[in-house]
Amino acid sequence: MKVTETVAIDHGLKKEEFAKICELLKRTPNITELGIFSAMWNEHCSYKSSRKHLKKLHTKGKQVIQGPGENAGVIDIGDDDAIVFKIESHNHPSFIEPYQGAATGVGGIMRDVFTMGARPIANLNSIHFGSTQHKKTKNLLRGVVKGIGGYGNCIGVPTIAGQTSFDESYNGNILVNAMTLGLVNKNKIFYSKAAGTNKPVIYVGSKTGRDGIHGASMASATFDDKIEEKKPTVQVGDPFTEKLLLEACLELMVDNSIISIQDMGAAGLTSSSIEMASKGKLGIELDLSKVPCREEKMSPYEIMLSESQERMLIVLEKGKENHAKKIFDKWNLDFAIIGKTTNSKKIELLFDNNKVAEIPIDLLAENSPMYDRKWKKTKLPQKLKFSKDNLKSLNLSDCLKKILNFPNIADKKWIWDQYDHTVMGDTIQKPGGDAGVVRVHGSKKAVAASVDSSASYCFAHPLTGGKQVVCESWRNLISVGAKPVAITNCLNFGNPEKEKNMGEFVECVEGITEASKYLDFPVVSGNVSFYNETNDKGIKPTPAIGGVGLIKDYEKMISMDFKKEGNIVYVIGKTEGHLDQSVFAKELLNEKKGAPPSVNLFNEKNIGETLLKLIDLDLVVSCHDVSLGGILTGVSKMCIKGNKGIKLNSLKGLVNKFEYFFGEDQARYIIEINIANIKKISEILNNNSVHFDDLGVVDKNMLSFENDIKIPIEELSNAHKYWLKKYMDK
């Protein structure tokens, strides 16, 4: 095929980008070379619109072994143990083909983790769907959940936590973000940087097919009504093969055979080979005739751009080929020596004894475009004034039941019942709490993880929303007794060529940076997903934050269920009654405007660290952070989980009861304490300048507040637990 500007544009390149390619090469690329440029220069692989801003992220910390730039981030958790983790998007494929899109998202993120030598120990996910009234929502949700469960369950890695939300902005573009944690000895971490010349380059895993060709380019494009036609660009996964690949790679990693290793994810053989060579400042020569293919007459173009799953590229020490081949033969996986490292600093491709492509590596990596796109700042919206008369006309008890039944708050058991969360036998806090927790096998340590996002806050004011979502992750980890260590982020946004969308991205990143720096909660890995847009309608800005924390003694882990009648319940952190952007305001008052709750980073850090002191002293019986829906929603969940009630104290002149109970002020937790420890706890809180309210007393089986609320726990539970099941059964 003759390469023209039109062909380049069909590959997702801009007219000026094609001109730059011709100028850099001093010739017109052939079709294989054009395909390689289109893969490496698209948004998904090159980060051309985001690189400038991602450099500002706070990425360093005492426990950080590896920050952004590798397959995944790595943190030190002591005793030579390290946790490898990352979150990735698979949004576009999941919208086109929900089962395979979600399944291969899980498979891809697990390969990112085990390619570094870590055995995966936990999966999480953050999934966002359109309005519950939209005709596609139910089928997309069903397919995505089956895909996540189908892959994770088969490979034998527990799914320990997640987040699901619904909003009409996702009607034309759902979000599927998958996160994996792996455990590795910190002295046995493997990296993707190639080293040495004339070293054998090995292809292992599944055979290459035509599935997924242009997957990375498709992930960097907006959608239209012809989206179904893109189904061939969705990869097809096989978890059983991935399990074999995992075991074979970990077996080979025991000795010193591997120099570098990279999974073939987005852009397949193209990105894996070029990234390895680029990081090692080397060249790479590949003979594509030697690549194991499962389809006949595949062209060099198709082989290089295929995104077939369950494949790895390895640079081996010379002389270790037979040793490695025996291992992969044993696991019944393909093993082929397809090339070698060179000192040419080029990627050179051979096929049927002919050279079919030759491109200097730095043109694909260092010289990829970097845009400083124009962006618009979002002004902080004015605070709304809620009419006291309007609030008086509402019934507190009815409001609570409606909020507990609201899709974004209702119990998601229907989803996580489809995931195996106890396989491997180390899960000690299952989905449904503030964070999932897994033991570090054979030790007293445990690792907590959660994933959060807050599109409404980020849409109202991206800078505040960016800070808030980091703080929410921080609070979720602290609520289970974990010291927060680091985060990974998946930044899901609309079209960056639009100034408003680009502004949302820039300011969310700024907020994330500010919060992670202040809280000493660094970003160690992540992913950017732009162009989440269909027919010119983009999603709300949705940065998802995956947080990881350490519990030094898992016996000190905290859960959110109320434990014992007669125990005292405190709210720690001050309640001002912020209703703007709250679930209460949006769903019950139909008020969508206003500013998100402000974020005070000093309070977040001080209150969180003080609470960890209380937990360490065994003074906290249960804990839950206050987030969506406010205090009354949070305390109801604690009642439902523990099958206990609470008798709430009168507010004694505090803010209006609706503002107090449903306001979404930040930096707050609800804690259950033993009455015998009141004096000691109050002293610690006062000494650390932490505000607290005496909320009430754990009761037998009723949630009550003066004459306004008297709800048996069974009724409360029914309001919360069954919305999703009923919705999916309709």
N, C-alpha and C positions, 0 to 999 in steps of 0.2 A: 504494500500500500504506500502511495506517495504521501508524505507528511506535508500538510499545508496548515495555514493558520486556522482554518475551519476544523480540521482534524484535532488540532491542539485544543481548541475551545471545547470540542466535544469531550475531551479528556479532562475537562474542569480547569484548564489553565486559562489565564487571562491573555489577551492579545499582547500586552507589553511583556508578560512573563515568557511567552514563546519567543518574542524578539530577543529577550535577554539570553535565553538558552542558545539561540543561533549565534549570538554575539560571543558568548563564552566558549562555545565549541568551535567557533570560526567555520561553522558549516550547519547544514540542516540535519537534525537527528533523524535516524531511521525510526521505524514504528516501535521497535523494542526499546530503543533509547528514550523515545517520547513517553512510552508507558512508564518507564523507570522514573523519569523526571516528574510525570504527573502524580505518581505515587509519593515520591519523596518531597515534592513541593506543595502537596495539598495541606490543608489546615490541620488535618488529623495527625499527620506525621511531622510537619515542619513547625507547627505552632507560630506561623508567620504573623498572625494578628495579636498573639498573646505573649510572645517571648519577651518583648520589651518590659511588660508589666510583671511577668512572673519572676523576673530577676529581683524584684523588690521583696519577695516573700521572705519571712523569717525562717531559715532552714537549719540553723545550728543550735546545738544544745549539748550538755554534758553526756547524755546517753545516746546521742546520735552517732552511729557508725557510718551510715551512708544516707545522704540526703538525695534530693531530686537529681535525675540524670541517669539512673540505672533502671533495671527492670522493675525494682521496687525499693522502698526505703527500708533501713535496718536500724533497730534500736537495741541497746545493751540492757538486759534485765538482770545482770549479775550472775555469778557462778559460771562464767563462760557461755551462758545462754544468750541468744539474741532472737528478737522477733522481726521477721521480714513481713512487710505488709504494703498493700496498695489498693486503691479503688479505681475502677475503669468504667467508662460508659459503653453501652451497646444499644444506644437509643434508636438509631435509624433502622438497623436490622430487625429489632424487636417490634417496631411498628409495622414493618412489611410482613414479617413471618414470626409471630410472637414466640412460638415454642423454640424453634432453632435459634432465633436471635438471642433469647434469654439464656438458653443452654450453652451456646458458644461464648457468650459473655462470661459465664461462670468458668467454663473451660479455659478461656484465655487468661483470666486473672489468676487462676491457679498455676498456669504455666509460668507466668511472670514471677511467681513466688518460688516454685520449686526449681526453676532455672538458676536460682541463686544458692541452691544447696539446701533449702529449707523444706521440711515436710509440712504440708498444709495441715493446720489444726482447727481452723474455723472459717466459715463463710458468713458474710452478711450481705444485705442488699438494701438499696433505696429505690423504690419503684413509684412512679407517678403516672396517673391516668387522667383522662378527660372527665367531664361531668358525668355523674352517675346516670343522667338522662340521655347521654349520647349513645347512638345506636351501636358504636363499635366497642364501647368501654368494657362491657361484660366479657366479650370474647377475647379481647386483648388481655384483660386481667387473668382470665382462665388459662390462656396459652402461656403467658409469661410465668405464672406461678408453677405450672406443670413443667416448663422448661428448666426453671431454677432447681426445682425438686428433682426432676428426672436426672439432671447431670450430677448435682451435688450428692444425692442419695446413692447413685450408682458407684461413684468413685470413693464413697465412704468418708466424706468430710462433713462434720456437723454444721448446719446453718443455725447460728446461735442468737441472731438478732437482726432487726431490720426496721424499715419504715415504709409505710404505704400511704399515699395521699391522692386526693381527687381534686381537680380544678379544671374549669373549662378551657384554660389556656393550653392544656395538654391534649385537647380534642384531636388535633391533627399531628401530634408529635409527642408520643409518650416518652418517659425516661426510664431506662433500666440501667442502674449503676450497681456493679458487683464488686465486692471487697473480699479479700482473702488474707488471713494471717498464717504465717508458717513459723516453725521453730527450727533453729539451726545453732550449731556450735559456732561461736563468734570467730573461731580460728579456721573455720572450714566454709567460709562464704565464697561463692563463685561470682565472677563478674563477666561483663560482655566485651571487655577490651581485649582485642587480639594482640598477640605479641610474637615476635620472631618471624623470620621469613622462611619460605619453603616448608611450612608446617601444613599437614594435611587438614583439609576442610571437609567435615563429615556431615552428611544428611542422615537424620534418624527419625523414626516414627512411622506415620501413615504415608501412603502414596499420595502423590499430587494429582488433583483432579481440576475440573473447571469451575468448581463451586467457589464463590467468594471473589471472583475476578472483579476488580474495581471496587472492592468493599471499602477500602480507605477513602477512595475518591467519593463514593456514594455517601460516606459519613461526613463529608465536607461540603455537602450540597443541600439546598432547600428542596422541599417536596412540592408536588402539585397533584392533580387528580389522577395522573397516570402512574401513581406510586406502585401499583401492583406489578407493573412491568419490570420493576427492579428486583423481583424475587430471585433471579439467578445470582445476584450479588450477595445474597445471604449465605453464610457458611453452614455446613452441616456437621454436627458434632457427634462423637462416639466416646462416651465416658469410659467404656471398658478399655478401649485402646489407650486413652489418657492415663488410666490406672497403671497399665503396663509400662507406658512411657515414664511415668513418675518413678516407678520402682527401678526400672533399668537405669535411668539417669542417676538416681541416688546411689545405686550400686556402683556405677562407674566413678562417682564422686568420692568414693572411699579412699582411693589412692591419688597419686599425682599425675593422672593421665591427661586431665583437661586443662587447657590453657585459658580458653574462654568459651562461653556458652550463651546462646540467645534463642528465645523461642521465636517461631515464625508466626507473629500475630498480624497486625494491620500491615498490608502491603507484602506479606509473606516473605519469600526468599529475597526480595529486593531490599526491604528495610533491614532484615536481620543481617545480611552480608555487608551492607553498606555501613550500618551502625558499628559493627565489630571492627571493620577496617578503619573507619573514621576515628573511633576512640583510640585505636592503636597506632594511628598515623601510618598505616600500611596500605598496600594494594591487595586485591583479591582476584584470583582467576578461577572461574567456574566453567566446567564442561557440562552444559545442560543436557547433553545426550545421556549422561550418567544418572540424572535425577529419576528416581523411581516414580513412574506415572501410572495411574489406574485407567486412563483414557487414551485412546489411540490418536496418533498424529497431533500431539500437542505441540504448539509452536513455542519458540523461545519467549515470545511476548506472554503467552498464557502461563508458561511455567514460572516466569519471574513474578507475575502479578496474582497468581492463584493464592487464595487465602484458605486453602484446605486446612483442616484443623489437625491437632495432635502431631505437630512436627517441630523438630529442633535442629539448629545448626551448631556444630561444635568445632572448635579448633583444637586439635589433639597434639600432644607431644609426638614427635616422629618415633616410630618403632612401637607405638601403643595400639596400632590399628587392629591387629589380630586379637589382642586382649579385649578391646572394646567391642569388636564384632561378635565375639563369643557371648558377651553379656546381652547384646541386643538380639542375637539369634535365639538365645535361651528364652527371652521374653516375646519371641515371635514378632519382632518388629523389623522394618526395613532398615538397612544400614548400607550406606554407599559413600565411597570417597569421591566427592564431586569436584574437588579443586584444591588449591593451595594458596597460602599467603605469599605475597610478593613485595618487593620494595618499589613497585611502580607508582604507588599512590593512586592507582586507577582501579576501576572495576572492569574486568575484561571477560567477556562471555564468548564461549565457543559452543558450536552446535553442528554436529555432523562434520567435524574437522574444519569448519569455517568460523572465522571471528565474526560474531553477529552484533557485538556492541563493545564500545570502549569509551568510558567516561571518567575523567579525573574525579576522585572521591570528593574533593573539597567543593566541586561545583554542585554536588548533590546535598552536601551537609552544610559546611560553613557559608557557602554562597547562596543558600536558599533564601528566598525573599524574607525580609523582616519589615513589616509595615508599622508605621506610627499613625494609626488611624485617628481621624477626628472623633471627638467624643463630647457628649453633653453632660454637664453636672446636673444632678437631681436636687432640687431645693427641698429642704425639710418641710413637709406639709404642716399647716397650722393645726394646733390641737383643737379637737372638737369640744363643743359644750353640749352635754347631754341633759335634756330637760328632766328635772326631778319628777315632774308630773307624769311624764311618759314612763319613767322607771317605776313609780308607785303603782301604776296600773297593771304591772306584771306580777305573776305569781312565782315566787322563788322556787318552789318545789317543781312546778311545771317546767320552768326554765332549765333546771338542773337535768331533768329527765330528757328533755329535747337535746341538750348539749351532749349528754352521754351517748345518745343515739345518732349524733351527727357523724357522717361518713369518715371524717378525718380523725375522730376521737373514738368512735366505736371499736370494740374489741376486734382484733385481726386474727383470732384463733383459726378461722377457716383457712387462712393463708398458711400460717406456720405449722398447722397440723399436717400439711402436705410435705413438710421438710423433715428429714431425720436430724434431730438436734442432740441426740445422745450417742450416736455412733462414735467409736473410739473410747467411750467410757470416761471421758474427762470433763464433760459439760457439768458445771455445778450451778449455773443459773441459766435457765432456758429463756426462749423468747417470751415477751410479754412484760418484762421488767424494764428498768431504766437502761441496763446494759447487759449483754450476754457475758458469761464468765466461763473460762476453761482453765482447768489445772494444768500446770506444767508437769507432765507425767513423771511420777517418782519423786516429786518434791512437795514442799509446803506452799510454793508460789502459785499464783494464779494470774491470768491475764484477762482483763475486762476490755470489751470493745462495744462501741455503739456507732450508729450512723444517723445523722440528722440533717435536715434542711429546713428553710423557712422562707418559701417563695413570697408569701404575702408581705412579710417585713422587708425583704430585699426589693420588692417591687415598689413599696411605698417610699423607702429611702435606702438605697443600696449600701451606703457606707455604714449605717446603723445595722442593717440586716446582716452584712458580712461579719461585723463584730459579734452580733447576737448568736449566730449559728455556731461560732467557735465556743462561745460561753455555754451554749446549750450542751455541746459535746462534753465540755469540762464538767458541768454539773451532773450529767448522766453517769460519768465515771466515778465521781466523788460519791454519788448516791449509793453505789454498791461497795464503797470502801476502798476504791482504787485511787492511787496517786496518778493523775494524768501525766503521760510521758510525751506523746507526740501525735500528730494528725496526718492524714492523707486527705486530699480534696479532689472532688470531681466537679468541675465548673461547667454547668450546663446553661447555655445562653442562646439567644436568637442570632440573627445575622449581624456579624461585626461590622459590616459595611454601612450599617445604619447608626448614626451618631448616638441615638438614645440607647440602643442595645450595647454599643461599645462603652458608653458611659456607665451603664449598669455593671458591666464586667470590671472596668477600671476601679470603680468605687467599692464594689464587693471585695475585690482583691486587696484594696487599701484597708478595708475594715478587717478582713481576715488577718492581714499582716500586723495591724495594730494590736489586735486581741492576742494573737499567738505570741507576739513578742512580749507583751506585758505579763501574760500568764506563764511565760517560759514553756510554751506548748508548741514546739516547732513543726513546720510542714516538712515531711520527709519524702513524700511522693505525691503523685496526682496525675490528673488528666484534664484536658480542656475539650469540651464538646460544643462547638458553635453550629450555626445554621439549623437550630432546632425550630423549624418554621415550615408552615404549609400554606400555600396560596397567600403569601405575604403576612400571615398571622403568626407571630412568634410566641414562644412560651414566656412565662414570667421568669425572671432571673432565678436560677435554682442552684446555688452552690451547695453540694452535699459534702459534709465533713464526717470522715470516719476517724473516731478517736480511739486511742489505745492507752490503757493504764495498767499499773502493776499493783497487785495485792501481795504483800510479802508473806502473809500467813492466811491461807484461804479460810481458816476457821473464823477469821474476823470479817468475812464478807457479810454485807448487809443486803436484805431484800426489802421490798416495799409493803409487804402484807402486814397488817396490824396483828400483834401477837397475843396480847393479854388484856382482859378487862381490867379497868382501874388504872391502867397506865396513862400518863399525861401526854398530850400532843402539843407541840410547839410549832409555830411558823418562825423560822429564823430568816432574817432579812426584812427590810421595811416594805410595807404595803402602802402605796400611795393611791391605788385604785385606777390604774391606767387602762381605760377601755378602748381607746383608739386601736384599730386593726386587730382587736380581740375577736375570738370566735363568737362571744356574746354579742358584740356590736354588729358583726357582719351577718350572723345567722338569725338573731332574734330581733334586732333593730333595723336590719337591712341597711346598715351604714358602712359603706366600703371605704370611705375616705379617712384622713387623719394620719398622724405620725406613728411609727412603731414605738414600742416602749424604749426609753433611753437605756443605754448600757453604761454602767459605772464600773470600769475595770478594776479600780481599787477595791470596791465592795466585792466583786466577783472573786478576786484572789483572796482577800482577807476572810470572807465568810466561808469559802471552800476549804481553805487551809485550817481554819478553826474547827470546822466540822470534821475534818480528817483527824484532828487531835482528839475530839470527843469519841470518834469511832475507835481510835487506837487505844483509848482508855476504857473501852467496853462500856461506854455510857449511852450508846444509841442502840435501840432495839429494832427499829425499822426506819426507813427513810425514803423519800420520794421528792424529786425536784418539782417546783411549781412551773408549769409551762403552759401549753395550750389549754384554754378553758379556766385557768386560774386555780385558786385555792380549793374551791368547792369541788371542782372536777378532780383535782389531784387527791383530795382526801377521800372522795367516793371510790376511786380506784383502789386505794389502800384498804378500804372497808371490804370491797368486793373480793380482792385477792385474799384477805385474811378471814373472810366470812365473819367479820366483827362489825359492830356499829360504832358510832361516836356521838357523844352529846356535846354539841358546840356551845361555847360560852357566848354570852351576849357581847356585843361589840363595844360597849361602854364608850360611846362618843367617838369611836373611830370613824373612818369615812363611810359614806352611804353603803348599805349592806350589799347592793348589786356591784358597786365598784370594788368593795373589799373582797367579795367572794369570786367574782369573775374577772377582775382586772389581771392583766398579764405583765405586771412589773417583773423585772429581771432580778437575778441574784437572790433567789429565795428557795428554801427547802422546807418540807414538812417532816418533823422527826417525832418518833414515839420514844418516850423515856420512862424509866421506872420512877415512881413517886419518891423513892428513897434517895434518888440522885439529884433531885431538883436543886438543892443548895449548891452542890458542886458544879453542876452544869451552868446554872445562872451566873456563878462566879467567873467561870471560864469565858462565857459569852460577854459578860460585862467588861472583863479585863481586856478582851480583844475588840472592844467597841462594836460588838455585833448586836443589832437590834433583834428582839424576839417578842412574839405575842403568844400568850397562853391560849391556845385555840380550843381545847376541850379535853374530854376524857374518853378513853376507849370504852365502848358500851357493849352490851350483849349482842343485839341483832337489829338495831335501829339507828338510822342517821337522823338526828333531830336538832332543830334550832328554834328555840323559843316556840312561838305558835305558828311559825312559817313553814317548817319542814318536819314531817314525821314519816319517814319512808323506811319500811322494813328492807333489810339487806337483799332479800330475794327479789323484791320489786326493783331495787336499784340495779341489781345484777341483770335482770331481764331487760332493763332499759339500755344496758351497755353491751351485752354479749351477743345479741342475735341479729343485729341489723345486716351484717355482711352475709351471713348464711342465708337469710331470707332473700336478700337482693340477688344472690347467685342462684338460688333455687327457683326464682320466678320464671 
